[in-house]
Amino acid sequence: MTDRAKRLRKLLTVQEKLKALHETRHAGYVAAAAAAHTDAEELVDRFDAEGSLAMSFPDVYNRHISSALSRERANQRLAEAEAGRVAMATARTNMVERAWREVSRADERSRTERDLLELLARKPEK
């Protein structure tokens, strides 16, 4: 393997790790948004339930519901931004992988041609 192929392989490994990082972060933001949404729904359900303390402290419940909905929106925005980063990382990874495969194929071709030439050179003449 030539130096260029080795460098491209290392770059491909780094790009794959970066892509995995962005995918993990995206999944974390989606999970956090879902958790905040569930939290808001539970608070609303408790607010509407009979015998709830919500009637005694409506401001507290409303504030917590607003906070949960704000967290949901914020995490959704972060997830969308991270999805863009995932797409960019995927494109870069695919580009580097194509380049690495091309260089590897060219190396293999030149190695095969060199071996063939050596074989022809060693062949005794009659």
N, C-alpha and C positions, 0 to 999 in steps of 0.2 A: 504494500500500500504506500502510495507516495505521501509526501508531506502535506500536500494540498488535501488529499483524501482524508488524512488523519485529522487535519484541522477542521475540515467540514464535518467529520463525524463527531468531534468534540463539540462543535457549535450546534449540531443537531441535538446532542444530548442536553446541552444547556437550554435550547429552545423548547425541548419537550418538558423539561423541569419547569420552565417559566410558564408554559401553557398549563401544566398541572396546577401550579400555584394559583393562576387566575381562575381556573375552574373551581378550585377549592374555595377561594374567596367568594366567587359567585354563589356557590351552593350555601355558604355560610350566611350571606346576605338574604338569600331567598328564605332560608330557614328562620332567620331572625324576623323577617317581615311576616312570615306565617305565624310565628309565635306571638308577635305583637297584635296581629289581627285576632287570634284566638283569645288573647288577654282582653282585648276590647269587647269582643262578643260576650265573654264571661261576665265582665263588669256590667254590661248592658242587661244581661239576663238577671244578675243579682239586683240591679237597680229596679227592675220591674217586678221582682218577686215580692210576695206578701211577707210581711214581718221583717223586711230588710231594714237595715240601718240607713239605707239611702235616703229615706224621708227625713231622718235626723241630720244627715250630713250630705245634702245634695251637691254642694260645691266641691267637696272632696271627690265624690264619685265622678262628677263631670270633668274635673281636672285630670283624674286618672284615665278616663276614657279618651279625652283629648290627647293626652300624652301618649297613650298606646297607639292611637291613630297616626300621630305625628311620627312615632318610631317606625310604624309600618311604611308610611310614605317615604321616609328617609332611606330605609333599607331597600325599598323598591328602586329608588333612584340609584343607590349604590350598586344594586344588582344589575341594573341596566347598563351602567357605566362599565362594570366589570365584564358584562357580556360582550361589550365592544372590544375590550382588551383581549378576551378569549378569542374573538374572531380574528383580531390582528395577529395574535400569537399563533393561531392555527395557520394563517396565511404564510407567516414567516417560516414556520416549521415545515410546511409543505414545500416552500421555495428552496430552503436549505437541503431538504431531503432529496428533491429532484437534482439539485446540483451535485450532491454527494453521490447519488446513483450514477449520474452521467460520468463523473470523474472515475468512479470505481469501474464502470464498464470500459472506459477508455484505457485505464490501467490494465485491465484484464486482456483487452485486445492487443495492446502493445506487448504485454508479457507473452501472449500466445504467438504473436508474430516473431518476437525475438527467439522464442524456443524453436519455432519452425525454421528460422534462418540458421540457428545453431545446428539443428538436425541436418539441414541440407548441406551445411559447410562440412560436417563430419562424415557425410556419406562418401564412401570411397568411390573414386572414379574408375571406370572400367576401361 
